[in-house]
């Protein structure tokens, strides 16, 4: 029924856009490299870790296939589910027989762990039946259900097979039989099931799932998730301090908060509930105006993995969990589907190219859980975590990336080009077939050529090209001739009867910019970040023979030059080079405060900046994003 | 036996200095004003609060004088004890009959709450006897004992009366009968009793108390305070993660950590244990080189009231609890007694005039618990706290201040002038009697005249004048004639047979200085603090008609002028005035990141800076210490 997409809103009444199937788009550029590594390294090594760390065994213990008892965190099943979802997305564009077999095998292991009544969670096997649903704040049972449902839907959409889907659906039915209005009113401590239930509604048409999702979104803030059973933990942590529609700022555990926003947006896309939309807009403004790091990361506090207060955006201490970046990306996508407003894609882009992809190494098998904007050199990616939510989450995001490049108007009369990436797309619209090649070295290059390799439509179609919010200047040429168009909501419209052989050349001004933050961000006062296009840069020790945290750039004449080419292990990227100054750290030894009149001047240095998302792929050393101006 | 001092080291073998009794010194200057308010307002209003909030009733419930059960935090007795200690110090210099009566009355209430076996803690009255000493991590029973002992010693030294002292001594004996080597090995979760036990040893000569203190200092780090009974709380919180002598940095709960340093220093002063001293020096260097805010405050994290990592010195989020500032002052004093090194008094001064006295309002009855270096205007002093450790702590510190102005060498052949304050001192040395008047408007004025009103000695005595670490230049005149002396360990020595009528004029250069912090302090990179002499300044909304957090000073030509005179409710102080720039905050509305090329320039403003410790005494508004340079 559904398309090969994580979010299939083709029949959602309040979506103005819908996706183009993952399987219709092949990516080969900067993003494509991540997908290629997922295919070659990430997902295979991850399956080994699921085995090695007992995640698969937990399922076997529950099904009785193996003797033993649950090990690890209660939500460890989700690592398997997210991996299964990631592989399902991957197989839409990559023929990986090994992973296909591994997935099939894993699905059998999951299925076997299901109880007769539909319940499935390996932490609560049959002999712990009486404990099920007794500790909802911490149990993550519905959180696990949500990830299972999402994996199952992805799998069904890919293969058409129902095996995993029926497991998930039976569990959803079980949950629906227990919870909701006039049933048990409680909620899971960790939102996630809401968006899964809406997607299940989209896949099945069964409105029970939508109703239950709507209930779960709206019933928060009444203490159902954060009851007196959890002393010492604030209701904010569970995002249970206020009803969703009354929230006026992002608060509490960042991933919980943002997954709830995803769920609320999904419910809105189906119901059009204005109160949800108002809250979503309010919270989105809070995000981009007060609580988002320049890397797109959010959730600044490691304490309780939480949002800080407004303008609380520390760098070294920034938590900015990879999962929170992913959640923000997913939420912004839903907001975009509801509006076709490019400001949401701007945010997706800011997150993706910076604080999201920083979550995985270039070897495809090391991960950041938290993504700080400054380091003394001790922060390094790890192979795995005891709480391993981030690795399979970034895997499923990466393998679904082809699905975000294009969107279509619901009536298919408009094609939106959201992300610029070397790619080939091949899809039908009701106006005819389109085969498009995008040639670009984005984000390093400011040039994009969109070539219509095949074009059947005999009616006018509008192609909407995204003009990123960060560009000052851009030019569009259609078949070599300049077109003067003004962007509206972040897109320019080219409307015509497209023909095979047509091409559009797009060029953005992409100067290196020093960026400052709002004066209330105390950590950045007197500092600037360097950005080019969507990419935030950093100074890392590997490229600079001085202490990068002591670097100063000249505010008036920064003299910054770009260079495109290989940088060590980073491959071909655009790096930024300039002349600045840095303190001799020997001078500062043992000193904490020194009067300006006595400070030894800093000395001229030549520095190199690299894209933030690529740091920590070489020898360990300090890193800084926000550079001192004086 | 002991002198009227909080720390009486006259017979301590490893002290090179000793104090001059509180009752021998009258202070009338900047510090004297705080003492005067303590006499007039603070201690009377505080007693009312002890009654109103049930602190006194808790004791009555325990003694059976009143029916009811304990209310509030388990350590609420200490508020009474600290108040009793504060009043005892006060009565050494102020004849306050009302407070004398209130103290007498309070002592009776405390005494009545003591159990037959010497145990006293109103949270664990007779009917809870079985629960005593069962929850040492959280119970604060020995913490309460420590404050009781300190109050009792102060009271005995003041009045010569034994009433409270015998109560405390019996409790100490009880503790000694239960805990220690070959007895129960456990420890209190909150250090405090260590320094009290050493002082009790000093007062009684009974070495059992010293041995027990030594045991408590050394037995930490073995899990005795942070057993498995406290899941989710790190051993660091209880400063129980490593033996004291192995600590290489300040960590965990700041007040716990620093009280332990006080206790360890006290043990060192008696035993000369080199391993303790080495650890103390290591930790002291960690404090002043990596973990102290420019205000002298420390303990930067509100989470667990803890020390942060090195160079983690945020401003708005700075916790810098008043009690931690007091603890640092007390620790530095002990280090000074052991060495006569002025660097410790420099630190005491930095703490005292900034992040310590900021803890109390100019009306003498409102308190900061945490003392941030930046505020959006919502941080205000309060009349009281549920956890009210800070108000009575700052009261006892203020009323003991006269005891810190002077020190004497153990053989009384040297007089150390530590703090410059309008004052009169009158004390005996074994070389004869001294009556000294200090005339100064310090810290506003850089001039100090020390006049020997009466001088009996017939032998040479050295007067050591502290030359603060912050001054570049100073001059000393003896009876009007310049004396050329070089400071050593922060003091200059004037040695002669002093005669009645002699006077010393001391002058320090006290320019306004812009100060920068170590480049690794990320919040302050590109910012400077303004300091004059020991006083750190801030920009507060009350004096400035622009957003102070958006203020910029010109790094090259700061053009800062001082003005001495009345500022509203602050009284006569030296304020600092200059021309700078500030953003129009309307421009920033809704913006979080803006390229430098597009930012609207900030506009010229004239600004006023006031001493940090005096902020928040007028209308609520933003405040900033570290000012943007670009």
Interface residues (C-beta under 8 A of the other chain):
Chain A: X285 X288 X289 X290 X292 X294 X303 X312 X314 X315 X316 X317 X374 X376 X513 X514 X515 X516 X517 X518 X519 X520 X521 X522 X523 X525 X526 X527 X528 X529 X531 X547 X549 X550 X555 X583 X585 X588 X590 X591 X592 X593 X594 X595 X596 X597 X599 X626 X628 X629 X630
Chain B: X285 X288 X289 X290 X292 X294 X303 X312 X314 X315 X316 X317 X374 X376 X513 X514 X515 X516 X517 X518 X519 X520 X521 X522 X523 X525 X526 X527 X528 X529 X531 X547 X549 X550 X555 X583 X585 X588 X590 X591 X592 X593 X594 X595 X596 X597 X599 X626 X628 X629 X630
